[in-house]
Amino acid sequence: MRSKLAVVFMALVFSANAALAAGAWDSGEVFLSLTRSSAIDTERMPSNVSIITREEIEEKNARTLGEALQGEPGIILARSSLGQMESVFIRGSASARRTLFLIDGMRVNSVSTGAADLFAIPAAIIERVEIIRGAGAAVYGASAFGGVVNVITRRATEDSPMLSGGLSFGSFQTFDANIIGAHATDRFDFLLIPSLTSTDGHRPHSEFNSRALFLNTGFNINDTTSLRLTGQAFNADINIPGPASGKFPSSMYEDNKFLTLSLDTLVGEGNLNVSAYVQQNIRDARTWDTKHTNDRIGFGAHYTFLNNLITIGGEYWKDNYDFDNRDAWFPHTFDVSRETVAGFAQLNIEFGNLTLLPTVRFDHNSGFGDFFTPALTAVYNLNENFKFSGNVGRVWSPPTFGQLYDNTDFGWGPMNNPDLKPEEGVSSDIGIAFTNGNLSLAATGFFIESKNFLVPDFSFVNHNIGKARQYGFEFEARQKLTPWLKHSINYTYLRGDNVTDNMTLAFAPMHSGSYTLNINPTYRIRTSATLTYIGEMYVNAANTQKTGDALTVDLRVEYMINQNFSVWLQGLNLGNTQYELFWDQPMPGATVFGGISVRL
């Protein structure tokens, strides 16, 4: 019943949005991730992409990338509490490793699990987040099965305050602090962000303490050439409470760092970008006496020329995974690696009102061979208000090192399968968008069909099934009613099917959506209220574990003392809804946080 009421409510508000168009509202946004080079203006963006701005991140009061993504169309964020593993599922992708996460274009998914540590990406370092749902992700290659999330990091400008930051404190002794130091001239920019987060957690044995240091600095060598260095060091002490019904608490230490050096320069009539990066992620599971070390080194280059008509590029990266199980019952170690070499080409074609982005990409993976992933994005602007878009492309995702080689035995056999094959599929969607002054509406239908889909069996050992299918549609509306009043709504209908076994894919709720209302009655006061609904969903491949639906209400109020200082108060899940996003991992009830923001 609650599911039907939530869907009806969202439909009514959506209809109300369509009837209230007046005034002027131009976001002025551009999108980088579709082309990896030149920016695409808002009116040429297909309906399967979206942007989370810095302002929206602050309105959500997000502390991590995962919290910034929460409530976006087609995205389910599953976690149990702050500091625990945050998993994102796009369009029923059924596994977090099927979404590719990038930081300024650099892939950050773990080589052992395939997922990204979203809690290790503090929201303080994010300028905006660009999301590609579905086939537009083909230019990035492996692991972009469900889509791509690209974090564009903050950098200093001549308008940046020299010193800013924030401090917050709230329920469960949760503390969060960050300081942003910035300086920029016409030749040089420098930004440094240290941050701290700690919490006792809402359950016993769920304490979390993290420390991070982020650097982004650039130097303009001359008018046509610039260098940029970006890096982060993150480490955390993590306590994991385990299932509520059969507590098996554990603890882990994580050390996560990366460093990227990039060069942008004009070559002839085109622009050349060259980059190199190194990453390391260490997880020391103290309770189980195991240590996981993930290393990646990579290089890439792409060249855009003929007035952004053609982009060609290539990539190389090597992944290495070192696993050491020191437990006396089943000690074992292994050290494995694989390499990927890729090349791609893309056209950015405009025929009047029609924009075409045909892409071809070829990957050679030392573990699984060759993969060819063509894709096509098309956007047709019927007039200044309506546009139609479509995307189709091949996608693939390899098994992780953990799935292939982790032979840990918990009493029912080794948890590995060296015979796994890569998942392969075709992803497509078609959408329509309407913009008229202050009102923006979009609707997108999607269909993904795949073979060799990876799911775990009853012994938690992954195996390839014959076919899987995900399909559904997404609605989104944004409206600015007055200079001080705006709201937005989104709704996703989703079906995820294990066609071969006639089962439902995990983490694929049939109904989900959110509604946000922003009221700023004066320039000193900013308020936002968010209603979020997630329908019931299976959380395992065997369809034996299922969460109920959940409807939560969040509220945030900020008061500007002056142009440099503000104070804020936030309440989450104010209705004290009891719900789970992982089976037997209860989420917090009503919680309250408060803090200050400073700009000097």
C-alpha positions as CSV (number, residue, x, y, z in Angstrom):
1,M,0.0,0.0,0.0
2,R,2.8,2.4,0.9
3,S,4.4,1.7,-2.5
4,K,1.3,2.6,-4.4
5,L,0.8,5.8,-2.3
6,A,4.4,6.9,-2.9
7,V,4.0,6.4,-6.7
8,V,0.7,8.2,-6.8
9,F,2.2,11.1,-4.8
10,M,5.1,11.5,-7.1
11,A,3.0,11.3,-10.2
12,L,0.7,14.1,-8.8
13,V,3.7,16.4,-8.1
14,F,5.2,15.6,-11.5
15,S,1.9,16.6,-13.1
16,A,1.8,19.8,-11.1
17,N,5.3,20.6,-12.3
18,A,4.1,20.4,-15.9
19,A,1.4,22.9,-15.3
20,L,3.5,25.6,-13.7
21,A,5.9,27.0,-16.3
22,A,6.8,30.7,-15.9
23,G,9.9,32.9,-15.6
24,A,13.4,32.1,-16.8
25,W,15.8,29.4,-15.6
26,D,19.0,28.6,-17.5
27,S,21.4,26.3,-15.7
28,G,24.3,27.1,-18.1
29,E,25.8,23.6,-17.4
30,V,28.2,21.8,-19.6
31,F,29.0,18.1,-19.7
32,L,32.6,16.7,-20.2
33,S,32.3,13.0,-19.6
34,L,30.5,12.0,-22.9
35,T,33.5,13.0,-25.0
36,R,36.5,12.9,-22.6
37,S,37.6,16.2,-24.2
38,S,35.3,19.1,-25.3
39,A,32.3,20.2,-23.2
40,I,28.8,19.5,-24.4
41,D,26.3,22.3,-23.7
42,T,23.1,21.5,-21.8
43,E,20.8,21.6,-24.9
44,R,22.9,19.0,-26.6
45,M,23.1,16.5,-23.7
46,P,21.0,13.3,-24.1
47,S,18.5,12.4,-21.4
48,N,20.5,9.6,-19.9
49,V,23.0,11.9,-18.3
50,S,22.8,14.2,-15.3
51,I,24.9,16.6,-13.2
52,I,25.1,17.0,-9.5
53,T,26.4,20.5,-8.8
54,R,28.4,21.8,-5.9
55,E,25.3,23.7,-4.7
56,E,23.3,20.5,-4.7
57,I,26.0,18.6,-2.8
58,E,25.9,21.3,-0.1
59,E,22.1,21.3,0.0
60,K,22.2,17.5,0.6
61,N,25.0,18.1,3.2
62,A,26.7,15.1,1.7
63,R,29.9,13.9,3.4
64,T,30.9,11.3,0.8
65,L,30.4,10.6,-2.9
66,G,27.8,8.0,-2.0
67,E,25.7,10.5,-0.1
68,A,26.0,12.9,-3.0
69,L,24.6,10.3,-5.4
70,Q,21.7,9.4,-3.1
71,G,18.3,10.1,-4.7
72,E,19.5,10.5,-8.3
73,P,17.3,9.0,-11.0
74,G,18.0,5.3,-11.7
75,I,20.6,5.0,-8.8
76,I,20.3,2.9,-5.7
77,L,22.8,3.5,-2.9
78,A,23.1,0.6,-0.6
79,R,24.9,0.8,2.7
80,S,24.4,0.2,6.4
81,S,25.9,3.3,8.0
82,L,28.6,6.0,7.6
83,G,31.9,4.4,6.9
84,Q,30.6,1.1,5.8
85,M,30.9,0.0,2.2
86,E,28.7,2.1,0.0
87,S,27.5,0.3,-3.2
88,V,25.9,2.0,-6.1
89,F,23.6,0.2,-8.5
90,I,22.5,1.9,-11.8
91,R,19.4,0.7,-13.6
92,G,19.4,-2.7,-11.8
93,S,23.0,-3.5,-12.5
94,A,22.9,-6.0,-9.6
95,S,26.5,-5.5,-8.6
96,A,28.5,-2.4,-7.7
97,R,31.4,-3.5,-9.9
98,R,29.2,-2.9,-13.0
99,T,29.4,0.9,-12.5
100,L,32.6,2.6,-13.4
101,F,33.8,5.3,-11.1
102,L,36.3,8.0,-12.2
103,I,38.0,10.9,-10.6
104,D,38.8,13.5,-13.2
105,G,38.7,10.7,-15.8
106,M,40.9,8.2,-13.8
107,R,39.2,4.9,-13.0
108,V,39.2,4.1,-9.3
109,N,37.3,0.8,-9.1
110,S,39.1,-1.8,-6.9
111,V,40.9,-4.6,-8.8
112,S,39.9,-7.2,-6.2
113,T,36.2,-6.5,-5.7
114,G,35.5,-4.4,-8.8
115,A,33.6,-1.8,-6.7
116,A,34.8,1.7,-5.7
117,D,35.2,2.9,-2.1
118,L,32.8,5.8,-2.2
119,F,33.4,6.6,1.5
120,A,37.0,7.2,0.5
121,I,36.0,10.1,-1.7
122,P,35.0,13.0,0.6
123,A,32.3,15.4,-0.7
124,A,34.6,18.3,0.2
125,I,36.9,17.5,-2.8
126,I,34.0,17.4,-5.3
127,E,33.1,20.3,-7.6
128,R,30.5,18.4,-9.5
129,V,29.5,14.8,-10.4
130,E,28.7,13.8,-14.0
131,I,26.6,10.6,-14.4
132,I,26.1,8.6,-17.6
133,R,23.5,5.9,-17.3
134,G,23.8,3.1,-19.9
135,A,25.4,2.9,-23.3
136,G,27.0,6.4,-23.5
137,A,29.7,4.9,-21.3
138,A,31.2,2.7,-24.1
139,V,34.2,5.1,-24.6
140,Y,35.5,4.1,-21.1
141,G,35.7,0.4,-21.7
142,A,35.5,-2.3,-19.1
143,S,33.3,-2.1,-16.0
144,A,31.0,0.6,-17.4
145,F,28.1,-1.9,-17.7
146,G,25.5,0.0,-15.9
147,G,27.0,3.5,-16.4
148,V,29.8,5.9,-15.4
149,V,30.1,8.3,-12.5
150,N,32.8,10.9,-13.1
151,V,33.9,13.1,-10.1
152,I,35.2,16.5,-11.2
153,T,37.4,17.7,-8.4
154,R,37.6,21.2,-7.0
155,R,40.4,23.5,-8.0
156,A,41.4,27.0,-7.0
157,T,40.4,30.0,-9.0
158,E,41.2,33.7,-8.6
159,D,37.7,34.1,-7.1
160,S,38.2,31.3,-4.5
161,P,38.4,32.3,-0.8
162,M,41.9,31.8,0.6
163,L,40.5,29.8,3.5
164,S,37.2,28.0,3.9
165,G,35.9,24.9,5.5
166,G,33.2,23.3,7.7
167,L,32.7,21.7,11.0
168,S,29.7,19.5,12.1
169,F,28.7,17.3,15.0
170,G,25.6,15.1,15.5
171,S,24.0,11.9,16.5
172,F,26.2,8.9,17.5
173,Q,29.0,11.2,18.3
174,T,29.5,11.9,14.6
175,F,32.2,14.5,13.8
176,D,33.2,15.9,10.4
177,A,35.6,18.7,9.6
178,N,37.5,20.0,6.6
179,I,39.6,23.0,5.8
180,I,40.1,24.3,2.2
181,G,43.2,26.4,1.5
182,A,43.3,27.9,-2.0
183,H,45.4,30.4,-4.0
184,A,45.4,31.2,-7.7
185,T,46.9,33.6,-10.1
186,D,46.7,33.7,-13.9
187,R,49.7,31.2,-14.1
188,F,49.4,29.1,-11.0
189,D,46.6,27.6,-8.8
190,F,46.9,25.5,-5.6
191,L,44.2,23.8,-3.5
192,L,44.7,21.7,-0.4
193,I,41.9,20.0,1.6
194,P,42.6,18.0,4.8
195,S,39.5,16.4,6.3
196,L,38.5,14.2,9.3
197,T,35.4,12.1,9.9
198,S,34.5,10.0,13.0
199,T,31.4,8.3,14.3
200,D,30.5,5.8,17.0
201,G,27.9,4.4,14.6
202,H,24.2,3.7,15.3
203,R,24.9,0.0,16.1
204,P,27.5,-1.6,18.4
205,H,30.8,-2.3,16.6
206,S,30.2,0.3,13.9
207,E,32.7,2.9,14.8
208,F,34.5,4.7,11.9
209,N,37.4,7.1,11.9
210,S,39.0,8.5,8.7
211,R,41.6,11.0,7.7
212,A,42.1,12.4,4.2
213,L,44.4,14.9,2.4
214,F,43.6,16.1,-1.1
215,L,45.8,18.2,-3.4
216,N,45.0,19.8,-6.8
217,T,47.6,22.2,-8.3
218,G,48.2,23.5,-11.8
219,F,50.7,25.5,-13.6
220,N,50.3,27.3,-17.0
221,I,53.6,27.0,-18.7
222,N,52.5,29.3,-21.4
223,D,49.3,30.3,-23.2
224,T,48.9,26.9,-24.8
225,T,50.4,24.4,-22.3
226,S,49.5,23.6,-18.7
227,L,50.5,20.9,-16.2
228,R,48.2,19.6,-13.4
229,L,49.0,17.4,-10.3
230,T,46.1,15.8,-8.4
231,G,46.4,13.4,-5.5
232,Q,44.8,12.1,-2.3
233,A,45.9,10.1,0.7
234,F,43.0,8.5,2.7
235,N,43.1,6.1,5.6
236,A,40.5,4.8,8.0
237,D,39.8,2.5,10.9
238,I,36.6,0.7,10.1
239,N,34.5,-1.5,12.4
240,I,31.9,-3.7,10.8
241,P,29.0,-4.8,13.0
242,G,27.8,-7.8,10.9
243,P,24.2,-9.0,10.6
244,A,21.9,-7.9,13.3
245,S,20.5,-11.4,13.8
246,G,23.8,-13.2,14.1
247,K,26.5,-10.6,15.0
248,F,29.9,-11.3,13.6
249,P,31.7,-8.0,14.2
250,S,35.0,-7.4,12.5
251,S,37.5,-4.5,12.0
252,M,39.6,-3.3,9.1
253,Y,42.2,-0.7,8.4
254,E,42.1,0.9,4.9
255,D,44.8,2.9,3.2
256,N,43.8,4.4,-0.2
257,K,45.9,6.8,-2.3
258,F,46.3,8.1,-5.8
259,L,48.5,10.6,-7.7
260,T,47.8,11.9,-11.3
261,L,49.9,14.1,-13.5
262,S,48.4,15.5,-16.7
263,L,49.6,17.7,-19.5
264,D,47.3,19.8,-21.8
265,T,48.7,21.5,-24.8
266,L,47.9,22.7,-28.3
267,V,49.4,20.6,-31.1
268,G,48.8,22.0,-34.5
269,E,45.1,22.8,-34.8
270,G,44.1,20.4,-32.0
271,N,44.3,19.8,-28.2
272,L,46.4,17.0,-26.8
273,N,45.9,15.6,-23.2
274,V,48.5,13.2,-21.8
275,S,48.2,11.7,-18.3
276,A,49.8,9.2,-16.0
277,Y,48.6,7.9,-12.6
278,V,49.4,5.5,-9.8
279,Q,47.0,4.1,-7.2
280,Q,47.2,1.8,-4.2
281,N,44.5,0.4,-1.9
282,I,45.4,-1.6,1.1
283,R,42.8,-3.4,3.2
284,D,44.0,-5.1,6.4
285,A,41.1,-7.1,7.8
286,R,42.4,-7.4,11.4
287,T,39.7,-9.8,12.6
288,W,40.2,-12.3,9.8
289,D,44.0,-11.7,9.6
290,T,43.9,-11.1,5.9
291,K,45.6,-8.3,3.8
292,H,44.5,-7.2,0.4
293,T,46.8,-5.0,-1.6
294,N,45.5,-3.5,-4.9
295,D,47.9,-1.6,-7.2
296,R,47.3,0.1,-10.5
297,I,49.5,2.1,-12.8
298,G,48.2,3.7,-16.0
299,F,48.9,6.1,-18.9
300,G,46.5,7.7,-21.3
301,A,46.4,10.2,-24.1
302,H,43.7,11.7,-26.4
303,Y,43.8,14.2,-29.2
304,T,40.9,16.4,-30.3
305,F,41.1,18.3,-33.6
306,L,39.1,19.8,-36.5
307,N,37.1,22.1,-34.2
308,N,36.3,19.2,-31.8
309,L,35.0,17.0,-34.7
310,I,37.3,14.1,-34.0
311,T,38.8,12.7,-30.8
312,I,41.3,9.8,-30.9
313,G,43.0,8.2,-27.9
314,G,44.5,5.3,-26.2
315,E,45.0,3.9,-22.7
316,Y,47.2,1.4,-20.9
317,W,46.9,0.2,-17.3
318,K,48.2,-2.7,-15.3
319,D,46.3,-4.1,-12.3
320,N,48.1,-6.1,-9.6
321,Y,46.4,-7.9,-6.6
322,D,48.4,-9.3,-3.7
323,F,46.3,-11.3,-1.2
324,D,47.7,-12.7,2.0
325,N,45.5,-14.8,4.3
326,R,47.5,-15.4,7.5
327,D,44.8,-17.2,9.3
328,A,46.0,-20.5,10.9
329,W,43.0,-22.5,9.6
330,F,43.4,-21.8,5.9
331,P,46.5,-19.8,5.2
332,H,47.2,-19.0,1.5
333,T,48.6,-16.2,-0.6
334,F,48.5,-15.2,-4.3
335,D,49.9,-12.4,-6.4
336,V,48.2,-11.9,-9.8
337,S,48.1,-9.1,-12.4
338,R,46.7,-8.3,-15.8
339,E,47.1,-5.6,-18.3
340,T,44.8,-3.6,-20.6
341,V,45.6,-1.8,-23.8
342,A,42.9,0.2,-25.5
343,G,42.3,2.6,-28.3
344,F,39.2,4.6,-29.2
345,A,37.9,7.2,-31.7
346,Q,34.9,9.4,-31.5
347,L,33.2,11.9,-33.9
348,N,31.2,14.9,-32.6
349,I,29.0,15.7,-35.6
350,E,26.3,18.5,-35.9
351,F,23.8,18.5,-38.8
352,G,21.6,21.5,-38.0
353,N,19.5,20.4,-35.0
354,L,21.0,16.9,-35.0
355,T,24.0,15.9,-32.9
356,L,25.7,12.6,-33.4
357,L,28.4,11.0,-31.2
358,P,29.5,7.7,-32.8
359,T,32.3,6.0,-30.9
360,V,34.4,2.9,-31.5
361,R,36.7,1.3,-28.9
362,F,38.9,-1.7,-28.8
363,D,40.3,-3.3,-25.6
364,H,42.9,-6.0,-25.3
365,N,42.8,-7.5,-21.8
366,S,45.7,-9.9,-21.0
367,G,43.3,-12.1,-19.0
368,F,40.3,-12.3,-21.4
369,G,41.3,-11.3,-24.9
370,D,39.9,-8.7,-27.2
371,F,36.7,-6.7,-26.9
372,F,35.1,-4.3,-29.5
373,T,32.5,-1.8,-28.1
374,P,31.0,0.5,-30.6
375,A,28.3,3.0,-29.4
376,L,26.2,5.8,-30.8
377,T,24.6,8.8,-29.1
378,A,22.1,10.9,-31.0
379,V,20.3,14.1,-29.9
380,Y,17.8,15.9,-32.0
381,N,16.5,19.4,-31.0
382,L,13.0,19.7,-32.4
383,N,12.9,23.3,-31.3
384,E,14.2,25.4,-28.4
385,N,11.9,23.5,-26.0
386,F,11.9,19.8,-27.1
387,K,14.7,17.4,-27.8
388,F,14.8,13.7,-28.4
389,S,17.8,11.4,-27.7
390,G,18.9,7.8,-28.1
391,N,21.9,5.7,-27.1
392,V,23.0,2.2,-28.0
393,G,26.3,0.4,-27.4
394,R,28.0,-2.8,-26.5
395,V,29.3,-3.1,-22.9
396,W,31.4,-5.7,-21.0
397,S,32.6,-6.3,-17.5
398,P,35.4,-8.8,-16.5
399,P,35.4,-11.0,-13.4
400,T,37.3,-9.5,-10.5
401,F,40.5,-11.0,-9.1
402,G,38.6,-11.9,-5.9
403,Q,35.9,-13.9,-7.9
404,L,38.6,-15.7,-9.8
405,Y,41.3,-16.5,-7.2
406,D,40.0,-16.0,-3.6
407,N,40.0,-19.6,-2.3
408,T,39.1,-18.7,1.2
409,D,37.1,-21.6,2.7
410,F,34.5,-20.9,5.4
411,G,33.4,-24.5,5.6
412,W,31.4,-24.9,2.4
413,G,34.2,-24.9,-0.1
414,P,36.5,-22.4,-1.7
415,M,35.0,-19.0,-2.7
416,N,36.5,-18.8,-6.2
417,N,35.8,-19.8,-9.7
418,P,38.7,-19.6,-12.2
419,D,36.5,-20.5,-15.1
420,L,34.4,-17.3,-15.1
421,K,33.8,-15.5,-18.3
422,P,33.4,-11.7,-18.8
423,E,29.9,-10.4,-19.0
424,E,28.8,-8.9,-22.3
425,G,25.7,-7.1,-23.4
426,V,24.0,-4.4,-25.4
427,S,22.6,-1.3,-23.6
428,S,20.1,1.1,-25.2
429,D,17.8,3.9,-24.2
430,I,15.6,6.5,-25.8
431,G,14.4,9.7,-24.2
432,I,12.6,13.0,-24.5
433,A,13.3,16.3,-22.7
434,F,11.3,19.5,-22.4
435,T,12.7,22.9,-21.2
436,N,10.7,26.1,-21.0
437,G,12.2,28.9,-18.9
438,N,12.0,27.7,-15.4
439,L,10.8,24.2,-16.1
440,S,12.8,21.1,-17.1
441,L,11.3,17.7,-17.7
442,A,12.9,14.5,-19.0
443,A,11.7,10.9,-19.5
444,T,13.9,8.0,-20.6
445,G,13.1,4.3,-21.3
446,F,16.0,1.8,-21.2
447,F,16.7,-1.8,-22.1
448,I,19.9,-3.8,-21.3
449,E,20.3,-7.4,-22.4
450,S,23.4,-9.4,-21.5
451,K,24.9,-12.8,-21.5
452,N,27.4,-14.5,-19.1
453,F,25.9,-12.4,-16.3
454,L,27.7,-13.1,-13.1
455,V,25.7,-14.1,-10.0
456,P,26.6,-16.0,-6.8
457,D,25.1,-19.4,-6.1
458,F,23.9,-20.7,-2.7
459,S,27.5,-21.2,-1.7
460,F,28.4,-17.6,-2.6
461,V,30.5,-18.8,-5.5
462,N,30.0,-16.8,-8.6
463,H,29.0,-18.4,-11.9
464,N,27.9,-17.2,-15.3
465,I,24.2,-17.5,-16.2
466,G,22.9,-17.5,-19.7
467,K,20.9,-14.3,-20.0
468,A,19.9,-11.3,-17.9
469,R,17.7,-8.4,-18.8
470,Q,17.1,-4.9,-17.2
471,Y,14.5,-2.5,-18.5
472,G,12.3,0.3,-17.3
473,F,11.9,4.1,-17.5
474,E,13.0,7.2,-15.6
475,F,11.2,10.5,-15.1
476,E,12.8,13.7,-13.8
477,A,11.4,17.3,-13.4
478,R,13.1,20.4,-12.1
479,Q,11.3,23.7,-11.6
480,K,12.1,27.2,-10.2
481,L,8.8,28.7,-9.2
482,T,10.2,32.0,-7.9
483,P,13.7,33.3,-7.1
484,W,13.4,31.9,-3.7
485,L,11.4,28.6,-4.4
486,K,12.3,25.6,-6.4
487,H,11.7,21.9,-6.4
488,S,12.6,18.7,-8.2
489,I,11.3,15.2,-8.5
490,N,12.4,11.9,-10.0
491,Y,10.9,8.4,-10.3
492,T,12.3,5.1,-11.7
493,Y,10.4,2.0,-12.7
494,L,12.8,-0.9,-13.0
495,R,12.7,-4.6,-13.8
496,G,15.8,-6.7,-13.5
497,D,15.4,-10.4,-14.6
498,N,17.7,-13.4,-14.4
499,V,16.1,-14.8,-17.6
500,T,17.9,-18.2,-17.4
501,D,16.8,-19.1,-13.9
502,N,13.5,-17.1,-13.9
503,M,14.6,-15.0,-10.9
504,T,14.8,-11.3,-10.1
505,L,18.2,-9.6,-10.0
506,A,19.4,-8.3,-6.7
507,F,19.2,-4.5,-5.8
508,A,16.5,-3.8,-8.5
509,P,13.5,-2.3,-6.7
510,M,10.5,-1.9,-9.0
511,H,9.7,1.6,-7.7
512,S,12.0,4.3,-6.4
513,G,12.1,8.1,-6.4
514,S,12.6,11.3,-4.5
515,Y,11.1,14.8,-4.2
516,T,13.1,17.9,-3.0
517,L,11.7,21.3,-2.1
518,N,14.1,24.3,-1.6
519,I,12.8,27.4,0.1
520,N,15.0,30.5,0.6
521,P,12.7,33.1,2.0
522,T,15.6,35.6,2.5
523,Y,19.2,35.7,1.3
524,R,20.2,34.6,4.9
525,I,18.0,31.5,5.1
526,R,18.2,28.4,3.0
527,T,16.0,25.4,3.6
528,S,15.5,22.1,1.9
529,A,13.2,19.1,2.5
530,T,13.6,15.7,0.7
531,L,11.2,12.8,0.5
532,T,12.9,9.5,-0.6
533,Y,11.2,6.3,-1.5
534,I,12.8,2.9,-2.2
535,G,10.6,-0.1,-2.9
536,E,11.2,-3.6,-1.7
537,M,14.0,-5.5,-3.4
538,Y,15.9,-8.7,-3.3
539,V,19.4,-8.4,-1.9
540,N,20.8,-11.8,-3.0
541,A,20.8,-13.7,-6.3
542,A,18.9,-16.7,-4.8
543,N,15.9,-14.4,-4.1
544,T,15.7,-15.7,-0.5
545,Q,16.5,-12.3,1.2
546,K,14.3,-9.3,0.6
547,T,14.1,-5.8,2.2
548,G,10.8,-4.0,2.7
549,D,10.0,-0.6,1.1
550,A,11.0,2.6,2.8
551,L,9.8,6.2,2.8
552,T,12.2,8.7,4.5
553,V,12.0,12.5,5.1
554,D,15.1,14.7,5.5
555,L,15.2,18.4,6.4
556,R,18.0,21.0,6.3
557,V,18.0,24.6,7.4
558,E,21.0,27.0,7.0
559,Y,21.3,30.6,8.3
560,M,23.9,33.0,6.9
561,I,25.3,35.1,9.7
562,N,27.2,37.2,7.2
563,Q,28.9,36.5,3.8
564,N,31.7,34.6,5.6
565,F,29.8,32.5,8.2
566,S,26.8,30.3,8.2
567,V,25.3,27.7,10.6
568,W,23.1,24.8,9.7
569,L,20.9,22.1,11.2
570,Q,19.9,18.8,9.5
571,G,17.5,16.0,10.4
572,L,17.6,12.7,8.6
573,N,14.8,10.1,8.5
574,L,12.7,12.3,10.7
575,G,9.8,9.8,10.5
576,N,12.1,7.3,12.2
577,T,11.4,4.7,9.5
578,Q,12.8,1.3,10.2
579,Y,14.4,-0.1,7.1
580,E,17.3,-1.9,5.5
581,L,19.3,-1.4,2.3
582,F,21.3,-4.6,2.9
583,W,19.6,-7.6,4.4
584,D,19.7,-7.8,8.2
585,Q,21.7,-4.5,8.3
586,P,19.3,-1.9,9.8
587,M,19.7,1.7,8.8
588,P,19.7,4.5,11.4
589,G,16.4,5.9,12.7
590,A,15.9,9.6,13.2
591,T,19.2,11.5,13.4
592,V,20.2,15.1,13.8
593,F,23.4,17.0,12.7
594,G,24.5,20.6,13.0
595,G,27.5,22.6,12.0
596,I,29.2,25.8,10.7
597,S,30.6,26.8,7.3
598,V,33.4,29.4,7.0
599,R,34.7,31.4,4.0
600,L,37.6,33.8,4.5
